[in-house]
Amino acid sequence: MRSIVTLCLGLALAAPAAADGFDQVTDKGTFLSLVDGRTLTRFGIKLDVTTDGRIEGRAFGRPVTGAWDWRAGYFCRDLFWGDYEIGANCQAVKVQGRTLRFISDRGTGQFADLRLQ
């Protein structure tokens, strides 16, 4: 189970980073307008990305904590799942409706879709 959670929380799933129908989020202001006051959800995961650079929530019964900032068009985050360090990664962000797609490794890696609630 740890590896599944690591993949989900690391926002790197076993799927190619195709972006059909998704629009690139290129600036921090747009990103904040999407996440401010909303929760990012996925099966077993609920995360809040705050405007002051924190990530808080729960995943599969354990707390998720971390920090983020916006660097050169990418969402750069560092995460912990309980005591387990998932680590840092800068990710491209795309949006389609109420779905945010986070693509690891500056948009060259794999992706995870999370719903805005």
C-alpha positions as CSV (number, residue, x, y, z in Angstrom):
1,M,0.0,0.0,0.0
2,R,2.9,2.3,0.7
3,S,4.0,2.3,-2.9
4,I,0.5,3.1,-4.2
5,V,0.2,6.0,-1.8
6,T,3.7,7.2,-2.7
7,L,2.8,7.2,-6.4
8,C,-0.5,9.0,-5.8
9,L,0.9,11.6,-3.5
10,G,4.0,12.0,-5.6
11,L,1.6,12.9,-8.3
12,A,3.2,10.4,-10.7
13,L,0.9,7.6,-11.9
14,A,1.6,4.9,-14.5
15,A,0.0,6.9,-17.4
16,P,1.6,9.0,-20.1
17,A,1.3,12.8,-19.7
18,A,-1.0,13.4,-22.6
19,A,-3.0,16.5,-22.1
20,D,-6.0,16.1,-24.4
21,G,-8.5,18.8,-23.7
22,F,-6.5,20.3,-20.8
23,D,-5.2,23.9,-20.8
24,Q,-1.8,24.7,-19.3
25,V,-1.7,26.8,-16.2
26,T,1.3,29.1,-16.6
27,D,1.2,31.5,-13.7
28,K,0.7,31.5,-10.0
29,G,-2.3,33.8,-10.0
30,T,-4.3,31.5,-12.2
31,F,-3.3,28.5,-10.2
32,L,-4.3,30.2,-6.9
33,S,-7.7,31.2,-8.4
34,L,-8.3,27.5,-9.1
35,V,-7.3,26.1,-5.7
36,D,-8.1,28.9,-3.2
37,G,-10.8,27.7,-0.8
38,R,-11.1,24.3,-2.5
39,T,-10.0,20.8,-1.8
40,L,-8.2,18.6,-4.2
41,T,-9.6,15.1,-4.1
42,R,-9.0,11.6,-5.5
43,F,-9.9,8.2,-4.2
44,G,-8.5,8.1,-0.6
45,I,-6.9,11.5,-0.9
46,K,-8.0,15.0,0.2
47,L,-5.6,17.9,0.0
48,D,-5.7,21.6,0.6
49,V,-3.1,23.7,-1.2
50,T,-3.1,27.1,0.6
51,T,-2.3,30.5,-0.7
52,D,0.5,30.8,1.9
53,G,2.5,27.9,0.5
54,R,1.3,24.9,2.6
55,I,-0.1,21.6,1.6
56,E,-2.3,19.8,4.2
57,G,-4.7,16.9,4.1
58,R,-5.0,13.2,4.5
59,A,-4.3,10.2,2.3
60,F,-5.4,6.7,3.1
61,G,-5.8,7.5,6.8
62,R,-2.5,9.3,7.3
63,P,-1.8,13.1,7.4
64,V,-0.2,14.8,4.4
65,T,1.9,17.9,5.0
66,G,4.2,19.9,2.8
67,A,5.1,23.1,1.2
68,W,4.8,24.5,-2.3
69,D,5.8,27.5,-4.4
70,W,5.5,28.5,-8.0
71,R,8.8,28.6,-10.0
72,A,9.1,29.6,-13.7
73,G,5.7,28.3,-14.6
74,Y,5.7,25.1,-12.4
75,F,4.1,24.0,-9.2
76,C,7.1,22.9,-7.0
77,R,6.2,20.9,-3.9
78,D,7.8,18.9,-1.1
79,L,5.5,16.4,0.6
80,F,5.4,14.1,3.6
81,W,2.9,11.3,4.1
82,G,2.9,10.8,7.8
83,D,6.6,10.4,8.6
84,Y,7.5,9.2,5.1
85,E,9.2,11.8,2.9
86,I,7.9,11.7,-0.6
87,G,10.3,14.5,-1.6
88,A,10.4,17.5,-3.9
89,N,9.2,17.7,-7.5
90,C,8.3,20.6,-9.9
91,Q,5.2,19.8,-11.9
92,A,3.4,21.2,-14.9
93,V,-0.3,22.0,-14.1
94,K,-3.1,21.7,-16.5
95,V,-6.9,22.2,-16.1
96,Q,-10.0,20.9,-17.6
97,G,-13.2,21.9,-15.9
98,R,-12.9,20.9,-12.2
99,T,-9.9,18.6,-12.9
100,L,-6.3,19.6,-12.3
101,R,-3.7,17.5,-13.9
102,F,-0.2,17.5,-12.2
103,I,2.5,16.3,-14.5
104,S,5.8,15.4,-12.7
105,D,9.3,16.3,-13.7
106,R,8.4,19.7,-15.2
107,G,5.8,18.2,-17.5
108,T,7.9,15.4,-18.9
109,G,6.9,12.7,-16.4
110,Q,3.7,10.9,-15.5
111,F,0.5,12.6,-14.2
112,A,-2.2,12.5,-11.6
113,D,-5.7,14.1,-12.0
114,L,-7.3,15.6,-8.9
115,R,-10.8,17.0,-8.7
116,L,-11.5,20.5,-7.3
117,Q,-14.2,20.3,-4.6
